[in-house]
Amino acid sequence: MTVSATPDTIERELIDFLETRTKAGWTVTRDLFGEGGLSSLFAMELVVHLEQRYGITITGANLKLANFRTVGAMVELVVRLRG
């Protein structure tokens, strides 16, 4: 878990994770599921990764696809849940 991660650090870590897992380039605003063609199974991998890496629990209304559509949305989710 990254205890003192800033939004910029989370952003960089998420882009690194995505690029390692998908072998494709990613930006903060690229639509992972629209442009990137990622699957719902990969969305679940993202949930597990975020929970384990940042010590958060993502449940209920926070599981909506909009929270995982872009790196920026995931950073906002992590920051909000760690708040």
C-alpha positions as CSV (number, residue, x, y, z in Angstrom):
1,M,0.0,0.0,0.0
2,T,1.2,3.5,-0.8
3,V,0.5,5.4,2.3
4,S,1.5,8.9,1.3
5,A,0.7,8.7,-2.4
6,T,-0.2,12.0,-4.0
7,P,-2.7,12.3,-6.9
8,D,0.3,12.7,-9.3
9,T,2.0,9.5,-7.8
10,I,-1.3,7.5,-8.1
11,E,-1.7,8.7,-11.7
12,R,1.9,7.6,-12.6
13,E,1.5,4.3,-10.9
14,L,-1.8,3.6,-12.6
15,I,-0.4,4.4,-16.0
16,D,2.6,2.1,-15.3
17,F,0.2,-0.7,-14.2
18,L,-2.0,-0.3,-17.3
19,E,0.9,-0.2,-19.7
20,T,2.6,-3.2,-18.1
21,R,-0.7,-5.3,-18.1
22,T,-1.9,-4.2,-21.6
23,K,1.3,-3.5,-23.5
24,A,-0.3,-0.3,-24.8
25,G,0.2,3.4,-24.1
26,W,-2.2,5.2,-21.8
27,T,-3.0,8.8,-20.9
28,V,-5.0,10.3,-18.0
29,T,-8.1,10.9,-20.2
30,R,-8.0,7.9,-22.5
31,D,-11.2,5.8,-22.2
32,L,-10.0,2.4,-21.1
33,F,-13.2,0.6,-22.1
34,G,-14.3,2.7,-25.1
35,E,-11.0,3.4,-26.9
36,G,-8.9,0.7,-25.1
37,G,-11.2,-2.2,-25.6
38,L,-10.6,-3.5,-22.1
39,S,-13.1,-6.1,-20.7
40,S,-15.3,-6.2,-17.6
41,L,-12.9,-8.9,-16.3
42,F,-10.1,-6.4,-16.5
43,A,-12.3,-3.9,-14.6
44,M,-12.4,-6.3,-11.8
45,E,-8.6,-6.6,-11.9
46,L,-8.5,-2.8,-11.6
47,V,-10.8,-2.9,-8.5
48,V,-8.5,-5.5,-6.8
49,H,-5.4,-3.6,-7.7
50,L,-6.7,-0.3,-6.4
51,E,-7.9,-1.9,-3.2
52,Q,-4.7,-3.7,-2.5
53,R,-2.3,-1.0,-3.6
54,Y,-4.1,1.9,-1.8
55,G,-5.7,0.2,1.2
56,I,-9.3,1.1,0.1
57,T,-12.5,-0.8,-0.2
58,I,-14.6,-0.2,-3.3
59,T,-18.2,-1.2,-2.9
60,G,-21.8,-0.3,-3.8
61,A,-22.2,2.9,-5.8
62,N,-18.4,3.3,-6.1
63,L,-18.3,0.2,-8.4
64,K,-19.9,2.0,-11.3
65,L,-18.0,1.9,-14.6
66,A,-17.6,5.7,-14.7
67,N,-15.1,5.4,-11.8
68,F,-12.8,3.2,-13.9
69,R,-13.3,4.6,-17.4
70,T,-10.1,6.8,-17.2
71,V,-7.0,7.0,-15.1
72,G,-8.2,10.4,-14.0
73,A,-11.5,9.0,-12.7
74,M,-9.6,6.2,-10.8
75,V,-7.3,8.8,-9.2
76,E,-10.3,10.8,-8.1
77,L,-11.9,7.6,-6.7
78,V,-8.8,6.6,-4.7
79,V,-8.3,10.1,-3.3
80,R,-12.0,10.3,-2.3
81,L,-12.0,6.9,-0.6
82,R,-8.7,7.6,1.2
83,G,-10.1,11.0,2.2
